[in-house]
């Protein structure tokens, strides 16, 4: 299987909408010492959203 280059086309309006919705996220309080055992680690997810 060869690696093939590709282009992802996403409109700026879609990216702007995503950014807006992420900025309005109401974060849940983390579950003490849950890490990844109860789903996505909330600290990791918040850092990921901040990066975007």
C-alpha positions in Angstrom: 0.0 0.0 0.0 1.5 3.3 -1.1 1.1 6.6 0.7 -0.7 9.0 -1.5 -0.8 12.8 -1.0 -4.2 14.4 -0.6 -5.7 17.8 0.1 -8.4 18.5 2.7 -10.7 21.3 1.6 -12.6 22.9 4.4 -14.2 26.3 4.0 -13.1 29.2 6.2 -16.7 29.6 7.3 -16.8 26.0 8.6 -13.6 26.6 10.5 -14.9 29.9 11.9 -18.1 28.2 13.0 -16.2 25.4 14.7 -13.9 27.8 16.4 -16.9 29.8 17.7 -18.7 26.7 19.0 -15.5 25.4 20.7 -15.0 28.8 22.4 -18.5 28.5 23.9 -17.9 25.0 25.3 -19.3 24.4 28.8 -16.7 22.1 30.3 -17.6 19.5 32.9 -15.7 19.2 36.1 -13.1 16.5 35.9 -13.6 13.3 37.8 -10.9 12.9 40.4 -8.1 10.5 39.2 -10.2 9.3 36.3 -7.6 10.0 33.6 -8.7 8.1 30.5 -10.7 5.5 32.3 -14.0 7.5 32.0 -13.4 8.6 28.4 -11.2 11.4 27.1 -9.0 13.0 29.7 -10.6 16.4 30.3 -7.2 18.1 30.7 -6.0 16.7 27.4 -9.2 17.7 25.6 -9.0 21.3 27.0 -5.4 21.6 25.8 -6.3 20.3 22.4 -9.2 22.7 22.0 -7.0 25.6 23.2 -4.5 24.6 20.5 -7.1 24.7 17.8 
